[in-house]
Amino acid sequence: MSAPIVLRQRSGPVITIIVWAFLAYLLGDALVRGAWDTVGRFGPALLLIGWLAFVVLWRPGLIVGQERVEVREVLRTTTLPYVRIRDIRLSATVTIETASANGRTSTIRPWNAPGMPRRKIDSGLTGGTLPESLPNHPSFELHRRWEQALADGRSTSQKDTTAHGAGSSDDVDLRWNLGVIGVTVVLVLLVIVGFL
C-alpha cells in the first residue's frame, strides 16, 4: 500500500519561503536597530502576512491516498472517496466531478492543484498548443490511483453505492478549516490592537 502524497503547485512553497525571508529581514532589522515600538506596532502585521502566505500558497493541495483524495483549500477541506468520483480531468487545471450518496453532483477545481502549463509548439503562426501526455501531468498520480481503485473494484460501477448512507465514510465529507480561520482571526485582532 502506497503512502499518501501531497500534490501542490511547486511555486507555492518557494514564494512562501521568499516572503518569510523578507519578513524576517524586516523584523530582524527593526530588532537590530532597537526600534521596539516599530516591532510592537508592525510585528503582528508581519506575522499575519507570513501566515497568509502559508495558508494561501503552501498549505492547499491534494493529499492523494489509496482510497480517497483530500482537497485541502484555504478555508475548507473536502474528502473524496474514489467511490464518489465520476471523472477526473487533467489539463491546465485539475477538475474532479463527484456524486454524493444523496445523488448531489458537484464539480471541484482544487485551489493550488498542479496543472499542466500550456506550451507553444509552433512559431506562433497558428497559435496552436500541444497537450502533454497524461503520464507527464503533475497531478497524474491522482488519476492513476483513482483508476487503480476502479480496477480494484472500489468503484461505483462494481459496488452498490446506494447501500451507503449520507454519513458513511464512503461519502463526500466537507469541513471548514476552523484552525486556520481561528489563527487568522486572532492575528487580525492583534494587528488591530497594534495599530490602536
Disulfide bonds with the S-S distance in Angstrom:
none
